[in-house]
Amino acid sequence: MTTFRISPAVADAFPGTLVAVVTATGLRGREPWPATTTALEELEQRLAGGTWRPADESDPRVEAWHTAYRAFGTNPRRVRPSVDALGRRLAKKRTLPRINPAVDSYNAVSVRHGLPAGAFDLDRVTGDIEIRHADGTETFTPLGEPGTTENPEPGEIVYTDATDVLTRHWNHRDAHRTRVTEDSTHVAFVLETLHADRDGHLITTAVGELRDLIGEHCARSAVHHLGPARPEVTI
């Protein structure tokens, strides 16, 4: 079992935080996921038709993350929140990346609702996961760069486990070790907002859509919520 925890300092600094953790067990990433393919194509078609655009930094959902990044010392126009970077890529290239079905599923839900999303392969996680401020001694190996080691800046908000950092700048970039692949069978997906009072309904809708996309391709799924009022959950 793994406990997700938000530190008291992060909870105090961002009291409106709400993180939904969706767990999937028995995930089957090597079979076709037609509903995910359709979800990606529909977003691209809506963008091409001019009926929808992804949220950008002028949108309150993304602007909140820019404000948060600045608060912990990160320039959000150099190091962008994940939902901002994904939306900008879609707006420019007119297509979303195809990585693997599980990753494609949370990307579709993320960009549709303007919420940062990510995932960890729980079989590669060591110990518990905490959202906290870095002290600068931690190590991080970026996704796709297994030979690279970085150190977060002191005060930067990170996801960590007992080994090292899983995500830098709260949700900017994931670690290589806990990446989700076609062979990942036990996965924790996360969806985040800094304004639960305003965007909690979006979290609820996004969680439902994500569970629909993964539901036919796993043995079971469950959802847990993490925030200042409930600073830890065990999954």
MIKETI-937747 format. One record per atom (N, C-alpha, C): atom name; x, y, z; chain. Coordinates in steps of 0.001 Angstrom, whole numbers. Each point is the difference from the previous one (the first is absolute). Example, Ala and Ser with C-alpha at 12.3 -4.5 7.8 and 13.67 -1.06 7.14 Angstrom:
BEGIN
atome | u | v | w | chaine
N | 13190 | -5690 | 7800 | A
CA | -890 | 1190 | 0 | A
C | 900 | 1200 | 0 | A
N | -350 | 1050 | -720 | A
CA | 820 | 1190 | 60 | A
C | -770 | 1090 | 730 | A
% end
This chain:
BEGIN
atome | u | v | w | chaine
N | 846 | -1202 | 0 | A
CA | -846 | 1202 | 0 | A
C | 878 | 1247 | 0 | A
N | -503 | 1056 | -620 | A
CA | 730 | 1257 | -102 | A
C | -852 | 1114 | 578 | A
N | 606 | 841 | 821 | A
CA | -688 | 1164 | 537 | A
C | 409 | 1238 | -789 | A
N | -988 | 754 | -450 | A
CA | 226 | 1315 | -588 | A
C | -180 | 1032 | 1104 | A
N | 902 | 972 | 53 | A
CA | -37 | 979 | 1084 | A
C | 315 | 1390 | -550 | A
N | -700 | 1012 | 490 | A
CA | 334 | 1384 | -295 | A
C | 547 | 619 | 1279 | A
N | 1164 | 623 | -73 | A
CA | 656 | 493 | 1204 | A
C | -781 | 1163 | 598 | A
N | 127 | 210 | 1312 | A
CA | -686 | 1143 | 624 | A
C | 392 | 1336 | -623 | A
N | 1269 | 157 | -380 | A
CA | 445 | 1271 | -579 | A
C | -664 | 262 | -1350 | A
N | -139 | -1035 | -825 | A
CA | -668 | 169 | -1287 | A
C | -1490 | 244 | 207 | A
N | -606 | -716 | 926 | A
CA | -1420 | 195 | 286 | A
C | -276 | 1411 | 495 | A
N | 898 | 528 | 832 | A
CA | -175 | 1368 | 499 | A
C | 175 | 1028 | -1110 | A
N | 979 | -229 | -885 | A
CA | 272 | 959 | -1077 | A
C | -1080 | -14 | -1075 | A
N | -626 | -1168 | -204 | A
CA | -1002 | -153 | -1065 | A
C | -1237 | -691 | 573 | A
N | -773 | 730 | 805 | A
CA | -1103 | -629 | 735 | A
C | -1150 | -493 | -859 | A
N | -50 | 423 | -1277 | A
CA | -1066 | -466 | -877 | A
C | 356 | -1227 | -803 | A
N | 1143 | -610 | 309 | A
CA | 475 | -1144 | -779 | A
C | -945 | -1203 | 100 | A
N | -248 | -614 | -1126 | A
CA | -725 | -1273 | -53 | A
C | 689 | -879 | -1020 | A
N | 422 | -1177 | 435 | A
CA | 638 | -976 | -881 | A
C | -855 | -1265 | 9 | A
N | -471 | -398 | -1164 | A
CA | -709 | -1271 | -126 | A
C | 998 | -1056 | -453 | A
N | 50 | -1108 | 727 | A
CA | 876 | -1124 | -337 | A
C | -878 | -1151 | -467 | A
N | 141 | -344 | -1263 | A
CA | -767 | -1107 | -583 | A
C | 946 | -1171 | -175 | A
N | -282 | -1094 | 678 | A
CA | 856 | -1182 | -107 | A
C | -629 | -1027 | -927 | A
N | 850 | -651 | -774 | A
CA | -441 | -1066 | -895 | A
C | 861 | -1227 | 257 | A
N | -635 | -1119 | 196 | A
CA | 681 | -1272 | 238 | A
C | -318 | -947 | -1149 | A
N | 1002 | -780 | -415 | A
CA | -203 | -920 | -1107 | A
C | -156 | 714 | -1324 | A
N | 715 | 1111 | -159 | A
CA | -94 | 785 | -1230 | A
C | 572 | -788 | -1177 | A
N | -668 | 109 | -1137 | A
CA | 417 | -725 | -1207 | A
C | 337 | 1018 | -1089 | A
N | 1245 | 409 | -37 | A
CA | 409 | 1082 | -881 | A
C | 395 | -413 | -1392 | A
N | -7 | -1283 | -280 | A
CA | 417 | -452 | -1332 | A
C | -1174 | -374 | -903 | A
N | -1224 | 181 | 503 | A
CA | -1159 | -248 | -854 | A
C | -518 | 1330 | -553 | A
N | -805 | -24 | -1053 | A
CA | -556 | 1257 | -542 | A
C | -928 | 681 | 1016 | A
N | 95 | 1333 | 69 | A
CA | -891 | 803 | 838 | A
C | -785 | 935 | -932 | A
N | -1028 | -478 | -667 | A
CA | -684 | 816 | -1011 | A
C | -630 | 1268 | 555 | A
N | -504 | -34 | 1226 | A
CA | -630 | 1200 | 559 | A
C | 1036 | 1112 | 204 | A
N | 1223 | -374 | 375 | A
CA | 1056 | 999 | 155 | A
C | 380 | 582 | -1350 | A
N | 110 | -850 | -1010 | A
CA | 281 | 489 | -1356 | A
C | -1063 | 995 | -438 | A
N | -1251 | -322 | 262 | A
CA | -1098 | 892 | -373 | A
C | 72 | 1317 | 757 | A
N | 320 | -64 | 1294 | A
CA | 89 | 1223 | 804 | A
C | 1060 | 950 | -536 | A
N | 1149 | -539 | -373 | A
CA | 1059 | 830 | -566 | A
C | -433 | 616 | -1324 | A
N | -577 | -828 | -858 | A
CA | -400 | 482 | -1325 | A
C | -1100 | 1053 | 97 | A
N | -925 | -165 | 938 | A
CA | -1073 | 980 | 146 | A
C | 538 | 1366 | 415 | A
N | 961 | 22 | 918 | A
CA | 593 | 1271 | 399 | A
C | 705 | 668 | -1170 | A
N | 740 | -778 | -753 | A
CA | 706 | 554 | -1162 | A
C | -982 | 528 | -1045 | A
N | -1112 | -712 | -193 | A
CA | -999 | 442 | -973 | A
C | -700 | 1270 | 470 | A
N | -291 | 102 | 1291 | A
CA | -631 | 1204 | 533 | A
C | 944 | 1186 | -126 | A
N | 1269 | -214 | 244 | A
CA | 978 | 1078 | -162 | A
C | 68 | 440 | -1462 | A
N | 75 | -961 | -911 | A
CA | 73 | 319 | -1430 | A
C | -1255 | 723 | -468 | A
N | -1146 | -332 | 581 | A
CA | -1258 | 614 | -402 | A
C | -276 | 1338 | 660 | A
N | 867 | 399 | 924 | A
CA | -148 | 1286 | 666 | A
C | -1057 | 49 | 1077 | A
N | -461 | -1159 | 473 | A
CA | -1039 | -20 | 1039 | A
C | 557 | -136 | 1406 | A
N | 1293 | -164 | 115 | A
CA | 627 | -192 | 1315 | A
C | 1483 | 305 | -107 | A
N | 565 | 536 | 1077 | A
CA | 1447 | 183 | 96 | A
C | 450 | -415 | 1389 | A
N | 1206 | -537 | 132 | A
CA | 492 | -349 | 1330 | A
C | 235 | 1240 | 844 | A
N | -109 | -147 | 1301 | A
CA | 248 | 1111 | 922 | A
C | 1446 | 468 | -128 | A
N | 189 | 1317 | -5 | A
CA | 1353 | 544 | -15 | A
C | 221 | 816 | 1273 | A
N | 1097 | 742 | 69 | A
CA | 352 | 666 | 1248 | A
C | -940 | 1140 | 359 | A
N | -886 | 408 | -915 | A
CA | -1003 | 1004 | 331 | A
C | -1224 | -614 | 677 | A
N | -99 | -1317 | -27 | A
CA | -1110 | -708 | 631 | A
C | 256 | -104 | 1505 | A
N | -1002 | 247 | 857 | A
CA | 221 | -63 | 1442 | A
C | 557 | -1328 | 495 | A
N | -347 | -1100 | -675 | A
CA | 499 | -1308 | 434 | A
C | 1504 | -106 | -175 | A
N | 519 | 537 | -1097 | A
CA | 1440 | -35 | -266 | A
C | 709 | 1139 | 717 | A
N | -631 | 1173 | 33 | A
CA | 610 | 1151 | 666 | A
C | 291 | -305 | 1469 | A
N | -874 | -779 | 638 | A
CA | 226 | -360 | 1399 | A
C | 1307 | -766 | 182 | A
N | 307 | -861 | -958 | A
CA | 1247 | -753 | 82 | A
C | 1205 | 895 | -265 | A
N | -141 | 972 | -906 | A
CA | 1086 | 954 | -211 | A
C | 290 | 753 | 1297 | A
N | -1054 | 433 | 684 | A
CA | 175 | 712 | 1264 | A
C | 684 | -885 | 1039 | A
N | -419 | -1254 | 65 | A
CA | 607 | -932 | 950 | A
C | 1467 | -241 | -318 | A
N | 317 | -204 | -1272 | A
CA | 1387 | -215 | -383 | A
C | 871 | 1172 | 435 | A
N | -473 | 1213 | -244 | A
CA | 779 | 1170 | 411 | A
C | 181 | 32 | 1513 | A
N | -1041 | -437 | 727 | A
CA | 73 | 12 | 1464 | A
C | 1091 | -922 | 532 | A
N | 270 | -1112 | -699 | A
CA | 1081 | -873 | 485 | A
C | 1278 | 129 | -829 | A
N | 101 | 1114 | -754 | A
CA | 1279 | 358 | -597 | A
C | 253 | -490 | -1405 | A
N | -1042 | -483 | -699 | A
CA | 155 | -494 | -1366 | A
C | -633 | 981 | -976 | A
N | 699 | 306 | -1075 | A
CA | -550 | 853 | -1046 | A
C | -898 | -847 | -893 | A
N | -1332 | 213 | 22 | A
CA | -907 | -901 | -727 | A
C | 9 | 195 | -1505 | A
N | 686 | 1014 | -480 | A
CA | 111 | 149 | -1443 | A
C | 1262 | -651 | -542 | A
N | 895 | -367 | 882 | A
CA | 1169 | -793 | -393 | A
C | -224 | -1477 | 309 | A
N | -626 | -256 | 1144 | A
CA | -302 | -1362 | 446 | A
C | -1508 | -43 | 214 | A
N | -733 | -497 | -973 | A
CA | -1450 | 141 | 7 | A
C | -705 | -1140 | 735 | A
N | -1095 | 325 | 686 | A
CA | -849 | -1061 | 549 | A
C | -408 | -961 | -1119 | A
N | -185 | -1257 | 350 | A
CA | -217 | -1025 | -1031 | A
C | -1204 | 301 | -877 | A
N | -1102 | 450 | 578 | A
CA | -1199 | 244 | -801 | A
C | 217 | 1167 | -957 | A
N | 788 | 975 | 408 | A
CA | 327 | 1135 | -860 | A
C | 868 | -459 | -1174 | A
N | 1030 | -781 | 307 | A
CA | 890 | -491 | -1055 | A
C | -748 | -881 | -987 | A
N | -874 | -857 | 509 | A
CA | -758 | -899 | -879 | A
C | -956 | 795 | -891 | A
N | -688 | 980 | 590 | A
CA | -916 | 806 | -782 | A
C | 701 | 819 | -1069 | A
N | 1171 | 546 | 335 | A
CA | 768 | 759 | -980 | A
C | 461 | -893 | -1147 | A
N | 411 | -1208 | 333 | A
CA | 426 | -934 | -1045 | A
C | -1160 | -337 | -926 | A
N | -1172 | -243 | 577 | A
CA | -1163 | -323 | -810 | A
C | -389 | 1179 | -891 | A
N | -6 | 1208 | 568 | A
CA | -384 | 1173 | -780 | A
C | 960 | 235 | -1167 | A
N | 1277 | -303 | 204 | A
CA | 1003 | 230 | -1039 | A
C | 9 | -1110 | -1050 | A
N | 26 | -1252 | 456 | A
CA | 144 | -1127 | -917 | A
C | -1329 | -561 | -483 | A
N | -1076 | 393 | 682 | A
CA | -1357 | -443 | -351 | A
C | -247 | -1470 | 277 | A
N | 939 | -663 | 639 | A
CA | -174 | -1397 | 393 | A
C | 548 | -204 | 1402 | A
N | -513 | -1005 | 683 | A
CA | 531 | -413 | 1294 | A
C | 987 | -1149 | -208 | A
N | 999 | -119 | 863 | A
CA | 934 | -1106 | -147 | A
C | -677 | -1335 | 283 | A
N | 474 | -1035 | -660 | A
CA | -428 | -1372 | 286 | A
C | 1174 | -711 | 658 | A
N | -140 | -272 | 1292 | A
CA | 1084 | -627 | 773 | A
C | -319 | -1473 | 233 | A
N | -1029 | -246 | 764 | A
CA | -579 | -1324 | 208 | A
C | -1407 | 237 | 533 | A
N | -871 | -1011 | 5 | A
CA | -1403 | 268 | 321 | A
C | -244 | 662 | 1350 | A
N | 713 | -422 | 1046 | A
CA | -233 | 587 | 1324 | A
C | 400 | 1469 | 30 | A
N | 1174 | 315 | -544 | A
CA | 460 | 1390 | -33 | A
C | -899 | 836 | -908 | A
N | -367 | -553 | -1151 | A
CA | -876 | 724 | -913 | A
C | -1345 | 315 | 664 | A
N | -468 | -901 | 850 | A
CA | -1284 | 204 | 676 | A
C | 58 | 1183 | 944 | A
N | 1029 | 66 | 833 | A
CA | 26 | 1133 | 927 | A
C | 361 | 1296 | -710 | A
N | 733 | -67 | -1092 | A
CA | 257 | 1216 | -775 | A
C | -1300 | 567 | -582 | A
N | -832 | -870 | -529 | A
CA | -1266 | 451 | -568 | A
C | -872 | 654 | 1056 | A
N | -92 | -618 | 1158 | A
CA | -815 | 547 | 1085 | A
C | 597 | 1309 | 511 | A
N | 1314 | 52 | 116 | A
CA | 681 | 1203 | 482 | A
C | -290 | 1198 | -881 | A
N | 247 | -150 | -1293 | A
CA | -143 | 1147 | -891 | A
C | -1466 | 365 | -205 | A
N | -893 | -966 | 65 | A
CA | -1428 | 294 | -153 | A
C | -494 | 896 | 1137 | A
N | 469 | -258 | 1215 | A
CA | -530 | 707 | 1175 | A
C | 951 | 1052 | 573 | A
N | 1169 | 170 | -597 | A
CA | 928 | 1014 | 483 | A
C | 577 | -307 | 1365 | A
N | 214 | -1280 | 276 | A
CA | 512 | -448 | 1298 | A
C | 1304 | -771 | -196 | A
N | 1032 | 300 | 782 | A
CA | 1207 | -825 | -76 | A
C | -310 | -1450 | 353 | A
N | 636 | -919 | -710 | A
CA | -185 | -1422 | 260 | A
C | 1331 | -713 | -195 | A
N | 157 | -1109 | 675 | A
CA | 1204 | -808 | -145 | A
C | -279 | -1400 | 503 | A
N | 1041 | -818 | 58 | A
CA | -180 | -1377 | 457 | A
C | 1332 | -580 | 441 | A
N | -80 | -951 | 918 | A
CA | 1171 | -725 | 486 | A
C | -256 | -1498 | -98 | A
N | 1006 | -731 | -428 | A
CA | -41 | -1464 | 62 | A
C | 292 | -392 | 1441 | A
N | -1012 | -453 | 711 | A
CA | 151 | -268 | 1430 | A
C | 950 | -1153 | 287 | A
N | 217 | -879 | -968 | A
CA | 954 | -1084 | 216 | A
C | 1435 | 506 | -5 | A
N | 204 | 1236 | -443 | A
CA | 1339 | 600 | -18 | A
C | 180 | 1048 | 1096 | A
N | -1059 | 278 | 734 | A
CA | 69 | 949 | 1114 | A
C | 559 | -706 | 1226 | A
N | 843 | 693 | 757 | A
CA | 541 | -547 | 1245 | A
C | -543 | 808 | 1178 | A
N | -636 | -684 | 936 | A
CA | -539 | 694 | 1165 | A
C | -1199 | 858 | -349 | A
N | -170 | 1070 | 766 | A
CA | -1153 | 872 | -173 | A
C | 334 | 1180 | -915 | A
N | -1043 | 666 | -469 | A
CA | 137 | 1144 | -900 | A
C | -455 | 1251 | 745 | A
N | 826 | 1043 | -72 | A
CA | -326 | 1249 | 695 | A
C | 155 | 1187 | -939 | A
N | -935 | 945 | 102 | A
CA | 123 | 1293 | -666 | A
C | 587 | 957 | 1031 | A
N | 1193 | 504 | -251 | A
CA | 670 | 845 | 1004 | A
C | 973 | 954 | -674 | A
N | 528 | 910 | 800 | A
CA | 1057 | 879 | -476 | A
C | 1325 | -762 | 8 | A
N | 758 | 154 | -1066 | A
CA | 1323 | -619 | -68 | A
C | 979 | 759 | 892 | A
N | 1010 | -723 | 494 | A
CA | 1063 | 677 | 745 | A
C | 1258 | 186 | -847 | A
N | -23 | -534 | -1228 | A
CA | 1111 | 188 | -920 | A
C | 981 | -1150 | -46 | A
N | -141 | -954 | 925 | A
CA | 921 | -1147 | 6 | A
C | -572 | -1182 | -776 | A
N | -1261 | 66 | -361 | A
CA | -659 | -1108 | -695 | A
C | 567 | -170 | -1411 | A
N | -222 | -1162 | -561 | A
CA | 415 | -264 | -1377 | A
C | -1223 | -291 | -859 | A
N | 161 | 271 | -1294 | A
CA | -1092 | -193 | -953 | A
C | 592 | -402 | -1333 | A
N | -544 | -1058 | -582 | A
CA | 395 | -446 | -1341 | A
C | -1179 | 220 | -935 | A
N | 105 | 951 | -945 | A
CA | -1146 | 367 | -830 | A
C | -462 | -1135 | -914 | A
N | -1274 | 3 | -279 | A
CA | -590 | -949 | -940 | A
C | 737 | 60 | -1325 | A
N | 420 | -1173 | -488 | A
CA | 688 | -88 | -1276 | A
C | 1480 | 294 | 54 | A
N | 517 | 298 | 1203 | A
CA | 1421 | 312 | 154 | A
C | 593 | -830 | 1144 | A
N | 74 | -1316 | -172 | A
CA | 434 | -853 | 1114 | A
C | 1421 | 256 | 472 | A
N | 818 | 661 | -799 | A
CA | 1366 | 282 | 414 | A
C | 183 | 1362 | 632 | A
N | -1090 | 740 | 202 | A
CA | 71 | 1362 | 531 | A
C | -451 | 39 | 1456 | A
N | 716 | 745 | 819 | A
CA | -404 | 215 | 1389 | A
C | -54 | 1491 | 276 | A
N | -1128 | 467 | 520 | A
CA | -190 | 1394 | 358 | A
C | -256 | 111 | 1496 | A
N | 157 | 1216 | 521 | A
CA | -378 | 307 | 1372 | A
C | -1037 | 1115 | -30 | A
N | -1183 | -220 | 560 | A
CA | -974 | 1084 | 72 | A
C | 549 | 1183 | 789 | A
N | -550 | 1169 | -266 | A
CA | 375 | 1189 | 755 | A
C | -633 | -48 | 1390 | A
N | 699 | 467 | 1023 | A
CA | -623 | 72 | 1332 | A
C | -1290 | 817 | -50 | A
N | -1048 | -531 | 583 | A
CA | -1288 | 671 | 3 | A
C | -920 | -395 | -1122 | A
N | 537 | -624 | -1033 | A
CA | -825 | -484 | -1116 | A
C | -931 | -1105 | 501 | A
N | -1237 | 8 | -441 | A
CA | -921 | -1053 | 414 | A
C | 157 | -1207 | -922 | A
N | 115 | -1171 | 619 | A
CA | 262 | -1237 | -728 | A
C | -869 | -1124 | 555 | A
N | -201 | -1024 | -817 | A
CA | -467 | -1302 | 469 | A
C | 1250 | -836 | 271 | A
N | 60 | -666 | 1136 | A
CA | 1130 | -862 | 310 | A
C | -493 | -1348 | 509 | A
N | 882 | -1005 | -111 | A
CA | -204 | -1235 | 741 | A
C | 1241 | -232 | 855 | A
N | 214 | -1220 | 484 | A
CA | 1122 | -251 | 889 | A
C | 1343 | 19 | -722 | A
N | -4 | -19 | -1327 | A
CA | 1247 | -45 | -765 | A
C | 417 | 1365 | -510 | A
N | -894 | 669 | -727 | A
CA | 349 | 1312 | -545 | A
C | -1259 | 712 | -477 | A
N | 168 | 1019 | -826 | A
CA | -1112 | 835 | -450 | A
C | -727 | -669 | -1167 | A
N | -1319 | 4 | 75 | A
CA | -837 | -598 | -1045 | A
C | -496 | 1034 | -1003 | A
N | -195 | 1231 | 451 | A
CA | -444 | 1084 | -879 | A
C | 590 | 1313 | 490 | A
N | 626 | 751 | -895 | A
CA | 549 | 1311 | 351 | A
C | -1024 | 1102 | -236 | A
N | 200 | 1098 | 722 | A
CA | -844 | 1191 | -146 | A
C | -1481 | -370 | 111 | A
N | -301 | -816 | 991 | A
CA | -1350 | -501 | 304 | A
C | -498 | -915 | -1110 | A
N | -157 | 515 | -1217 | A
CA | -563 | -839 | -1067 | A
C | 623 | 284 | -1364 | A
N | 1213 | 550 | -12 | A
CA | 614 | 345 | -1282 | A
C | 497 | -1224 | -771 | A
N | 768 | -867 | 670 | A
CA | 611 | -1126 | -710 | A
C | 164 | -1190 | 926 | A
N | -300 | -1189 | -527 | A
CA | 61 | -1230 | 779 | A
C | 1374 | -655 | -87 | A
N | 226 | -900 | 932 | A
CA | 1261 | -737 | 65 | A
C | -18 | -1195 | -943 | A
N | 1191 | -405 | -408 | A
CA | 118 | -1144 | -899 | A
C | -354 | -1305 | 718 | A
N | 409 | -134 | 1245 | A
CA | -153 | -1274 | 713 | A
C | -1449 | -429 | 126 | A
N | -901 | 914 | 305 | A
CA | -1391 | -362 | 278 | A
C | -931 | 303 | -1181 | A
N | 582 | 153 | -1185 | A
CA | -807 | 270 | -1195 | A
C | -980 | -1149 | -257 | A
N | -1118 | 346 | -599 | A
CA | -1009 | -999 | -364 | A
C | 245 | -448 | -1432 | A
N | 104 | -1311 | -196 | A
CA | 233 | -592 | -1312 | A
C | -1152 | -947 | -340 | A
N | 80 | -612 | -1177 | A
CA | -1017 | -982 | -395 | A
C | -19 | -1198 | 934 | A
N | 1099 | -239 | 698 | A
CA | 86 | -1161 | 878 | A
C | -351 | 309 | 1454 | A
N | -316 | 1254 | 316 | A
CA | -389 | 359 | 1371 | A
C | -1377 | -583 | 302 | A
N | -111 | -679 | 1128 | A
CA | -1269 | -636 | 355 | A
C | -647 | 588 | 1248 | A
N | 762 | 731 | 807 | A
CA | -517 | 592 | 1243 | A
C | 398 | 1474 | -14 | A
N | -966 | 863 | -288 | A
CA | 296 | 1401 | -298 | A
C | -850 | 917 | 870 | A
N | 613 | 1096 | 449 | A
CA | -723 | 1078 | 666 | A
C | 3 | 1218 | -916 | A
N | -1176 | 430 | -408 | A
CA | -170 | 1223 | -785 | A
C | -340 | 1127 | 965 | A
N | 501 | 1200 | -262 | A
CA | -343 | 1146 | 841 | A
C | -556 | 1131 | -856 | A
N | -1019 | 662 | 523 | A
CA | -599 | 1196 | -600 | A
C | -13 | 1072 | 1081 | A
N | 357 | 1242 | -355 | A
CA | 255 | 1009 | 1029 | A
C | -681 | 1334 | -304 | A
N | -398 | 691 | 1064 | A
CA | -395 | 1398 | -72 | A
C | 469 | 703 | 1262 | A
N | 229 | 1298 | -115 | A
CA | 345 | 823 | 1159 | A
C | -1216 | 721 | 569 | A
N | -1154 | -167 | -663 | A
CA | -1229 | 689 | 408 | A
C | -1147 | -995 | 37 | A
N | -40 | -789 | 1062 | A
CA | -1034 | -1028 | 116 | A
C | -1399 | 598 | 7 | A
N | -154 | 1197 | 603 | A
CA | -1322 | 610 | 63 | A
C | -510 | 379 | -1385 | A
N | 918 | 396 | -880 | A
CA | -390 | 406 | -1349 | A
C | -10 | -1158 | -987 | A
N | 986 | -882 | 123 | A
CA | 223 | -1025 | -1030 | A
C | -257 | -1421 | 478 | A
N | -540 | -153 | 1188 | A
CA | -255 | -1346 | 498 | A
C | -921 | -790 | -900 | A
N | -974 | 687 | -615 | A
CA | -918 | -703 | -909 | A
C | 735 | -490 | -1237 | A
N | 1051 | 743 | -430 | A
CA | 784 | -454 | -1145 | A
C | 798 | -1248 | 349 | A
N | 532 | -27 | 1218 | A
CA | 717 | -1196 | 459 | A
C | -937 | -1198 | -31 | A
N | -1212 | 181 | 507 | A
CA | -965 | -1099 | 37 | A
C | -303 | -510 | -1407 | A
N | -230 | 921 | -931 | A
CA | -298 | -391 | -1383 | A
C | 1190 | -675 | -644 | A
N | 1191 | 571 | 208 | A
CA | 1212 | -559 | -603 | A
C | 296 | -1393 | 538 | A
N | -189 | -191 | 1291 | A
CA | 209 | -1324 | 597 | A
C | -955 | -1007 | -622 | A
N | -1257 | 391 | -171 | A
CA | -964 | -902 | -614 | A
C | 384 | -379 | -1417 | A
N | 463 | 986 | -768 | A
CA | 404 | -290 | -1373 | A
C | 1235 | -895 | -38 | A
N | 955 | 267 | 881 | A
CA | 1196 | -837 | 24 | A
C | -349 | -1434 | 375 | A
N | -852 | -168 | 990 | A
CA | -383 | -1359 | 398 | A
C | -756 | -706 | -1122 | A
N | -781 | 749 | -770 | A
CA | -676 | -608 | -1150 | A
C | 1025 | -484 | -1033 | A
N | 1043 | 805 | -236 | A
CA | 998 | -369 | -1010 | A
C | 820 | -1211 | 422 | A
N | 336 | -77 | 1296 | A
CA | 838 | -1117 | 451 | A
C | -817 | -1213 | 436 | A
N | -1288 | 204 | 239 | A
CA | -806 | -1029 | 643 | A
C | -68 | -1325 | -730 | A
N | -42 | 59 | -1341 | A
CA | -96 | -1250 | -764 | A
C | 1350 | -676 | -167 | A
N | 1047 | 611 | 527 | A
CA | 1354 | -510 | -211 | A
C | 742 | -239 | 1310 | A
N | -742 | -179 | 1090 | A
CA | 626 | -338 | 1276 | A
C | -946 | -873 | 800 | A
N | 570 | -671 | 987 | A
CA | -827 | -863 | 841 | A
C | -905 | 816 | 913 | A
N | 528 | 1122 | 524 | A
CA | -812 | 875 | 855 | A
C | 674 | 1359 | 107 | A
N | -810 | 992 | 351 | A
CA | 529 | 1334 | 243 | A
C | -678 | 577 | 1236 | A
N | 650 | 1001 | 588 | A
CA | -541 | 660 | 1182 | A
C | 481 | 1440 | -10 | A
N | -704 | 856 | 745 | A
CA | 391 | 1407 | 61 | A
C | 116 | 436 | 1464 | A
N | 1018 | 801 | 270 | A
CA | 247 | 563 | 1324 | A
C | 283 | 1487 | -175 | A
N | -284 | 799 | 1047 | A
CA | 224 | 1434 | -86 | A
C | 951 | 453 | 1104 | A
N | 882 | 905 | -378 | A
CA | 1061 | 467 | 874 | A
C | -20 | 1526 | 23 | A
N | 128 | 597 | 1180 | A
CA | 56 | 1450 | 120 | A
C | 202 | 388 | 1447 | A
N | 4 | 1286 | 306 | A
CA | 239 | 436 | 1384 | A
C | -954 | -617 | 1007 | A
N | -1261 | -226 | -377 | A
CA | -956 | -590 | 929 | A
C | 226 | -1493 | 194 | A
N | 661 | -628 | -975 | A
CA | 344 | -1428 | 90 | A
C | 1401 | -161 | -575 | A
N | 1007 | 266 | 835 | A
CA | 1372 | 108 | -530 | A
C | 686 | -1304 | -349 | A
N | -636 | -1149 | 267 | A
CA | 597 | -1243 | -471 | A
C | -1070 | -1052 | -269 | A
N | 285 | -830 | -1000 | A
CA | -886 | -1117 | -338 | A
C | 883 | -1195 | -309 | A
N | -469 | -1178 | 367 | A
CA | 726 | -1226 | -285 | A
C | -763 | -777 | -1059 | A
N | 743 | -413 | -1026 | A
CA | -653 | -670 | -1124 | A
C | 495 | -1438 | -120 | A
% end
